[in-house]
Amino acid sequence: MRHYLDSASTSPLRPGSIAAIKALLEESPAGLILGDPARIHSEGQQARTIFETAREAIAAFFGLGTRRIVLTSSGTEAINLAVHSAYNLHLARASTRNELELGGSGQARNPVAILSGLEHSAVTDSSAGYGEILLAPVSQGGTISAQSISDLVEGAGADNVYLINCQAVNHEVGTIQPIEEIAEVARQYEIPLHVDACAGSGKFPWAHLMEEVGPTYLSVSSHKMGGPSGVGALLLGRRAKVEPLIKGGSQERGKRGGFENVIGTVGWAGALSEIALDESRASIARAYRLQKSIEASIAKVPGTRVLGNESPRVPNISSFTLSGVEPEAVLVGLDRKGI
């Protein structure tokens, strides 16, 4: 029997996701073709109804109306869309208000994105294509501070910062970042804030996060939440604007071109229908007890060190080091043991 312990990378399909997809494929009228949701014929309109019903369920899970969610092909695409939108909207505002300062070379000042060394490569690589990057320092406990973000804004000049990026949860160590405090810095300087919540998908009170913390953009991913791969979303703050990254169609109200993933979206909605049951206080407390027990056993092995355990963490991620051992050898050995 094998034991799967890599759900931080991608989680197994939840039964609700499988059931929703199976129902769509097997319980439809015989001979029904799942058409193009953009078409006006019956097959297209049936697909549109199915797709929009799933969108409503996903939006409701995050405490939002359907106009504040842009469905994408992945969390990575959602992240790229946030960075692309913030950068281009910044340029448009700067040009309109004549705020670009020209140097002797005649080149406009490079807009700045602020992020940390904790970010997923989707954030760092997408930001690298848009202006300059300033990195916030990371503490020994695996977190960043709002003060360090504020210091970087002051140094760069608030008018020149087009986006602040912040993880909700680190995808390797599981540390929870102080997004409420960082959001306050973003509001103070009137800078858009993007929160990468892919690793924390399903671990937060979403209505509180979107409405009270108030990020401009928040990216999430289906396959981190027990849904199928190939689906993600960019959640929008009340004043968020989107500049399309993928063009070639009017889908997603003109915010993202491309044929809609009807089956994947239905599967994600099915997964989300189960998450609330798994995130009761008792369930979360049990997960923390299990994490503590596992890490206590790991700590008995000579040369091991658990990472991030001095900071607030989610209960589903544990990270540790083994001194003097090649990581690949450990992974191969575990795999051979069915882990």
Secondary structure, 3 states (H helix, E strand, C coil): CCCCCCCCCCCCCCHHHHHHHHHHHHCCCCCCCCCCCCCCCHHHHHHHHHHHHHHHHHHHHCCCCHHHEEEECCHHHHHHHHHHHHHHHHHHHHHHCCCCCECCCCCECCCEEEEECCCCHHHHHHHHCCCEEEEECCCCCCCCCHHHHHHHHHHHCHHHEEEEEEECECCCCCEECCHHHHHHHHHHHCCCEEEECCCCCCCCCHHHHHHHHCCCEEEEEHHHCCCCCCCEEEEECCCCCCCCCCCCCCCHHHCCCCCCCHHHHHHHHHHHHHHHHHCCHHHHHHHHHHHHHHHHHHHCCCCEEECCCCCCECCCCCCEEECCCCHHHHHHHHHHCCC
